[in-house]
Amino acid sequence: MPCLTRRATLAGLLAPPAIARAQGFPARPVRMVVPYPPGGGADTAARLIAEPMAAMLGQPVVVENRGGASGSIGAGVVAQAPADGHTILLDAGAHVVNPAILRGLPFDYATAFAPITQVTVWPQLLVVNTEFPARTLAEFVQQAKTRQGGLSFGSSGNATSSHLAGALFAQAAGFELVHVPYRGGGPAVQDLLAGNIHWHMATVASSLGHIQAGRLRALGTTHTARVPALPEVPTIAESGYPGYTLNEWNGLYAPSGTPEATLDRLHAAALHALAQETVKSRIETLGALTVGSPRAAFARFVAEGRERMARLVAEAKITVD
């Protein structure tokens, strides 16, 4: 092995910070665009990680909500921003759904962004009213296949993760989806409680209190593992549908063309934020889990998700209003 001089060794150790300084990143506050209104899962995740990211980056991280058009307006803001790391995107699962359902976008989701990391995963639950005559997923499927007129499925809106999870399960179990879209998960849960619909794919956050109070019954989770808050509820995959999973999730992106050193620094800052116990515990109380994936792994996850959602949208004939 060649012998390195002390000067050469020090140069190698100091190279990454020198490169970052040469690039001048971050030279000013970082704008984190959330393409949805305040208060949702993506907005909550963004605000939880912004402060610890700022502490590591040495500049403020400012969360900016730019909602509209299923998240594509805010995504477009970041797609057209300078590729210097000072404008980044925290997007939800719509990031891989929108390319299949929205036409005439001024940017291409597949090429406009550099994936940084998956931030969170939000498992969903197949829930029914406790008066519904099914205590297991198998009994539910039997009802769905034999009840005259089918079972009405309330989603949080056309082409949302709730809708897609329901459509995928109906496809896997072999029954027809009788879809009733709502303007959000809250109204769908309320109508389920009132007995106006038969089932719903709900987030843990929106349904846990009702489940614990005995008003709703969870028959399965869309996650790959059981939800810690409801360990008695099996995954849909382990209940006879291997490979089934479809969660809501959030991820962090920069504009395509952002320098590798800048992407690495943003990635390190995001992982630092997600490692904070206050961040992890707060996200877990909302029924979600922190992730913090490597950049390459997240890029594969996004690409595979885009292909999977394109097939599901086409097969289920899903459209947006």
C-alpha positions as CSV (number, residue, x, y, z in Angstrom):
1,M,0.0,0.0,0.0
2,P,1.5,3.4,-0.9
3,C,2.6,5.5,2.0
4,L,0.6,8.8,2.2
5,T,2.4,11.9,3.5
6,R,0.8,13.8,6.4
7,R,0.0,16.7,4.0
8,A,-1.7,14.3,1.5
9,T,-3.7,12.7,4.3
10,L,-4.9,16.0,5.7
11,A,-5.9,17.1,2.2
12,G,-8.0,14.0,1.7
13,L,-9.7,14.4,5.1
14,L,-10.5,18.1,4.4
15,A,-11.6,17.6,0.8
16,P,-15.4,17.2,1.3
17,P,-15.9,20.4,3.4
18,A,-13.7,22.3,1.0
19,I,-15.9,21.2,-1.9
20,A,-19.0,22.2,-0.1
21,R,-17.5,25.6,0.7
22,A,-16.5,26.1,-2.9
23,Q,-20.0,25.4,-4.0
24,G,-21.3,27.8,-1.4
25,F,-24.1,25.6,-0.1
26,P,-26.0,26.6,1.8
27,A,-25.4,30.3,1.2
28,R,-28.8,31.4,2.3
29,P,-32.0,29.8,3.9
30,V,-33.3,26.6,2.3
31,R,-36.9,26.7,1.1
32,M,-38.7,23.4,1.7
33,V,-41.9,23.4,-0.5
34,V,-44.8,21.3,0.6
35,P,-47.3,21.0,-2.3
36,Y,-50.3,20.6,0.0
37,P,-52.2,22.8,2.5
38,P,-51.0,23.1,6.1
39,G,-52.0,20.4,8.6
40,G,-51.6,17.2,6.6
41,G,-49.1,14.4,6.9
42,A,-46.5,16.0,4.5
43,D,-46.8,19.4,6.1
44,T,-46.4,17.8,9.6
45,A,-43.3,15.8,8.5
46,A,-41.7,18.9,6.9
47,R,-42.2,21.1,10.0
48,L,-40.8,18.4,12.3
49,I,-37.6,17.9,10.3
50,A,-37.0,21.5,9.3
51,E,-35.4,22.7,12.5
52,P,-32.9,19.9,13.0
53,M,-32.0,20.0,9.4
54,A,-31.3,23.7,9.8
55,A,-29.1,23.1,12.8
56,M,-26.9,20.8,10.7
57,L,-26.9,22.9,7.6
58,G,-26.2,26.2,9.4
59,Q,-29.0,28.0,7.6
60,P,-32.7,28.2,8.3
61,V,-35.0,25.7,6.6
62,V,-38.3,27.5,5.8
63,V,-41.4,25.4,5.1
64,E,-43.6,26.9,2.3
65,N,-47.0,25.5,1.5
66,R,-47.9,25.6,-2.2
67,G,-51.0,23.4,-2.6
68,G,-53.2,22.7,-5.5
69,A,-53.7,20.3,-8.5
70,S,-52.9,17.1,-6.5
71,G,-49.6,18.5,-5.4
72,S,-48.4,19.3,-8.9
73,I,-48.3,23.1,-8.5
74,G,-45.8,23.0,-5.6
75,A,-43.8,20.3,-7.3
76,G,-43.6,22.5,-10.4
77,V,-42.2,25.3,-8.3
78,V,-39.3,23.1,-7.3
79,A,-38.9,21.5,-10.7
80,Q,-38.3,25.0,-12.2
81,A,-36.1,26.3,-9.3
82,P,-32.3,26.7,-9.6
83,A,-30.5,23.3,-9.1
84,D,-28.4,24.6,-6.2
85,G,-30.1,22.9,-3.2
86,H,-31.7,26.1,-1.8
87,T,-35.2,25.0,-3.0
88,I,-36.3,21.4,-2.1
89,L,-39.6,19.5,-2.2
90,L,-41.2,17.3,0.5
91,D,-43.9,15.4,-1.4
92,A,-46.3,12.6,-0.7
93,G,-47.3,9.4,-2.6
94,A,-49.0,11.6,-5.2
95,H,-45.5,12.1,-6.6
96,V,-45.7,8.7,-8.2
97,V,-49.4,8.8,-9.0
98,N,-49.6,12.2,-10.7
99,P,-47.7,11.1,-13.8
100,A,-50.4,8.5,-14.5
101,I,-53.4,10.7,-14.0
102,L,-52.5,14.3,-14.8
103,R,-52.0,15.5,-18.4
104,G,-50.3,18.6,-19.8
105,L,-47.9,19.1,-16.9
106,P,-45.1,21.6,-17.6
107,F,-42.5,19.2,-16.2
108,D,-41.8,15.5,-16.1
109,Y,-41.8,13.9,-12.6
110,A,-39.4,11.2,-13.8
111,T,-36.7,13.6,-14.9
112,A,-37.3,16.9,-13.0
113,F,-36.2,15.7,-9.5
114,A,-33.2,14.2,-7.8
115,P,-34.6,11.9,-5.0
116,I,-32.9,12.5,-1.6
117,T,-34.6,10.2,0.9
118,Q,-37.9,8.7,2.0
119,V,-38.9,10.6,5.1
120,T,-41.9,8.7,6.5
121,V,-44.3,5.9,5.8
122,W,-48.0,6.2,6.9
123,P,-49.6,2.8,7.1
124,Q,-53.3,2.5,6.3
125,L,-56.0,0.3,7.8
126,L,-59.0,-1.4,6.2
127,V,-61.7,-0.4,8.7
128,V,-65.4,-1.1,9.0
129,N,-68.1,0.0,11.5
130,T,-68.3,-2.4,14.4
131,E,-71.9,-3.2,13.5
132,F,-70.7,-4.6,10.2
133,P,-70.9,-8.5,10.3
134,A,-67.3,-9.3,9.6
135,R,-64.6,-9.8,12.2
136,T,-61.8,-11.0,9.9
137,L,-60.6,-10.1,6.5
138,A,-61.8,-13.4,5.1
139,E,-65.3,-12.7,6.3
140,F,-65.2,-9.2,4.9
141,V,-64.2,-10.6,1.4
142,Q,-67.0,-13.1,1.6
143,Q,-69.4,-10.2,2.2
144,A,-67.9,-8.2,-0.6
145,K,-68.3,-11.0,-3.1
146,T,-71.9,-12.1,-2.1
147,R,-73.7,-9.0,-0.8
148,Q,-76.2,-7.8,-3.4
149,G,-75.1,-4.5,-4.9
150,G,-71.6,-4.9,-3.4
151,L,-70.0,-3.0,-0.5
152,S,-69.6,0.7,-0.7
153,F,-66.1,1.9,-0.3
154,G,-65.4,5.4,0.9
155,S,-62.0,6.9,-0.1
156,S,-60.4,10.2,0.8
157,G,-60.7,11.3,-2.8
158,N,-60.1,10.1,-6.4
159,A,-56.6,8.8,-7.0
160,T,-55.6,9.3,-3.3
161,S,-53.6,6.7,-1.5
162,S,-56.8,5.6,0.2
163,H,-58.5,5.1,-3.2
164,L,-55.6,3.3,-4.7
165,A,-55.2,1.0,-1.6
166,G,-58.9,0.1,-1.8
167,A,-58.7,-0.5,-5.6
168,L,-55.6,-2.7,-5.2
169,F,-57.2,-4.8,-2.5
170,A,-60.5,-5.3,-4.5
171,Q,-58.4,-6.3,-7.5
172,A,-56.3,-8.8,-5.3
173,A,-59.4,-10.3,-3.6
174,G,-61.5,-10.4,-6.7
175,F,-64.5,-8.3,-6.0
176,E,-65.9,-5.1,-7.6
177,L,-65.1,-1.8,-6.0
178,V,-68.2,0.4,-5.4
179,H,-66.3,3.7,-5.0
180,V,-67.6,6.7,-3.0
181,P,-65.0,9.5,-3.1
182,Y,-64.9,12.1,-0.3
183,R,-63.0,15.4,0.1
184,G,-60.6,14.0,2.6
185,G,-60.3,11.1,5.0
186,G,-62.2,12.9,7.8
187,P,-65.5,13.0,6.0
188,A,-65.1,9.4,4.9
189,V,-64.5,8.3,8.5
190,Q,-67.6,10.2,9.7
191,D,-69.8,8.6,7.1
192,L,-68.4,5.2,8.0
193,L,-69.2,5.8,11.7
194,A,-72.7,6.8,10.6
195,G,-73.2,3.6,8.7
196,N,-73.5,5.4,5.3
197,I,-70.6,3.4,3.7
198,H,-69.3,-0.1,4.4
199,W,-65.6,0.2,4.5
200,H,-62.7,2.7,4.2
201,M,-58.9,2.7,3.9
202,A,-58.0,5.0,6.7
203,T,-54.7,6.3,8.1
204,V,-53.9,5.2,11.6
205,A,-54.0,8.9,12.8
206,S,-57.6,9.3,11.6
207,S,-59.0,6.0,12.8
208,L,-57.0,4.9,15.9
209,G,-59.2,6.8,18.5
210,H,-62.3,5.3,17.0
211,I,-60.9,1.8,17.0
212,Q,-59.8,2.1,20.6
213,A,-63.2,3.5,21.5
214,G,-64.9,0.4,19.9
215,R,-66.6,2.4,17.1
216,L,-64.5,1.1,14.2
217,R,-62.9,-2.3,13.6
218,A,-59.6,-2.7,11.8
219,L,-59.4,-5.9,9.7
220,G,-55.9,-5.4,8.2
221,T,-53.1,-3.0,7.6
222,T,-51.6,-2.1,4.2
223,H,-48.1,-2.0,5.7
224,T,-45.5,-4.7,5.4
225,A,-45.5,-5.1,9.1
226,R,-48.1,-4.8,11.9
227,V,-48.7,-1.3,13.2
228,P,-47.1,-0.9,16.7
229,A,-50.2,0.9,18.0
230,L,-52.4,-2.1,16.9
231,P,-50.3,-5.2,17.1
232,E,-53.3,-7.5,17.1
233,V,-54.3,-6.3,13.6
234,P,-52.7,-8.5,10.9
235,T,-51.2,-7.2,7.7
236,I,-53.3,-7.8,4.6
237,A,-50.3,-9.6,3.1
238,E,-50.3,-12.2,6.0
239,S,-54.1,-12.6,5.7
240,G,-53.9,-14.4,2.4
241,Y,-52.7,-11.7,0.0
242,P,-48.9,-12.0,-0.2
243,G,-47.1,-9.0,-1.7
244,Y,-50.0,-6.6,-1.0
245,T,-48.9,-3.3,0.3
246,L,-49.8,0.3,-0.4
247,N,-49.1,3.0,2.1
248,E,-49.0,6.8,2.1
249,W,-45.5,8.1,2.4
250,N,-43.4,11.3,2.1
251,G,-40.1,11.9,0.4
252,L,-37.5,14.7,-0.1
253,Y,-36.3,15.9,-3.5
254,A,-34.2,18.5,-5.1
255,P,-34.3,19.8,-8.6
256,S,-32.6,17.5,-11.2
257,G,-29.0,18.6,-11.8
258,T,-28.3,19.6,-8.2
259,P,-24.6,18.8,-7.5
260,E,-23.9,15.5,-5.8
261,A,-22.1,17.1,-2.9
262,T,-25.1,19.3,-2.2
263,L,-27.5,16.2,-2.4
264,D,-25.2,14.4,0.0
265,R,-25.3,17.2,2.4
266,L,-29.1,17.5,2.2
267,H,-29.3,13.7,2.7
268,A,-27.1,13.8,5.8
269,A,-29.2,16.7,7.2
270,A,-32.4,14.8,6.7
271,L,-31.1,11.7,8.3
272,H,-29.8,13.7,11.2
273,A,-33.3,15.2,11.7
274,L,-35.0,11.8,11.5
275,A,-32.7,10.4,14.1
276,Q,-33.9,12.9,16.7
277,E,-35.9,11.2,19.3
278,T,-38.4,14.1,19.5
279,V,-39.0,13.8,15.8
280,K,-39.4,10.0,15.8
281,S,-41.7,9.9,18.8
282,R,-43.9,12.7,17.4
283,I,-44.3,11.0,14.0
284,E,-45.0,7.6,15.8
285,T,-47.8,9.2,17.8
286,L,-49.4,10.2,14.5
287,G,-49.4,6.6,13.4
288,A,-46.5,6.9,11.0
289,L,-42.9,5.7,11.0
290,T,-39.6,7.5,10.1
291,V,-37.5,6.0,7.3
292,G,-34.4,7.8,6.1
293,S,-33.4,5.6,3.1
294,P,-30.1,5.9,1.1
295,R,-30.4,8.1,-1.9
296,A,-30.0,5.3,-4.4
297,A,-32.5,3.1,-2.6
298,F,-35.1,5.9,-2.6
299,A,-34.5,6.6,-6.3
300,R,-35.3,2.9,-7.0
301,F,-38.4,3.1,-4.7
302,V,-39.7,6.1,-6.6
303,A,-39.1,4.6,-10.0
304,E,-40.8,1.3,-9.1
305,G,-43.7,3.1,-7.4
306,R,-44.3,5.2,-10.6
307,E,-44.4,2.1,-12.7
308,R,-46.7,0.2,-10.2
309,M,-49.1,3.1,-9.9
310,A,-49.3,3.5,-13.7
311,R,-50.4,-0.1,-14.0
312,L,-52.9,0.2,-11.2
313,V,-54.4,3.4,-12.5
314,A,-54.8,1.9,-15.9
315,E,-56.3,-1.4,-14.7
316,A,-58.7,0.2,-12.2
317,K,-59.6,3.0,-14.7
318,I,-58.9,5.6,-12.1
319,T,-59.4,9.2,-13.1
320,V,-59.4,12.6,-11.3
321,D,-62.4,14.9,-11.2
